[in-house]
Amino acid sequence: NNLITSRHSKFVAVGLIYVITHMSLFVISWAIGSDLGKSLPMVKTFGIKSQKKLLHINGVIFLVLFILLLMLAIFDADHWDRKIWWLSSLFAPFGANLRHFLSNRFNKPGFPLGTFVANIFATVMGALLINEYGSAGNWRSSMLKSLNVGFVSSLSTMSSFVNELVGLKESHSLKK
């Protein structure tokens, strides 16, 4: 019983250190990126034709990479760890797009409800997926881990959370 308690407390400590470290890195990255963005000279925005051209080029690049990753996930059958990399990369854009949709649809001035919903949903989904890892075979386990690492991680990006927290602080500041 004492051994189980000791192991459990180590996992909790490592988990807390992990969360605190990542939150700190995201805040620092946001601050550096924000300062860098303010210091750069204003760049002329692209015209509508250029934006459409870039959108089409990005779409073609995405499609080619998606097909390549799908082929790697199917044919790299001997290495389950690499299969998780390929599948995670396939699932990530869908999580990021869902987060973007929720933010655009539900974020209102005063509180970023869309990002909050995305983070809560991702947390619950991540917990449910992790709970299933142990009882899964190689293929099912790889899919569950890939969904967690790709889709769920992209859905719950800390950068959006930190950016919107800073926006809340600025919009509710007494120093206006």
Disulfide bonds with the S-S distance in Angstrom:
none
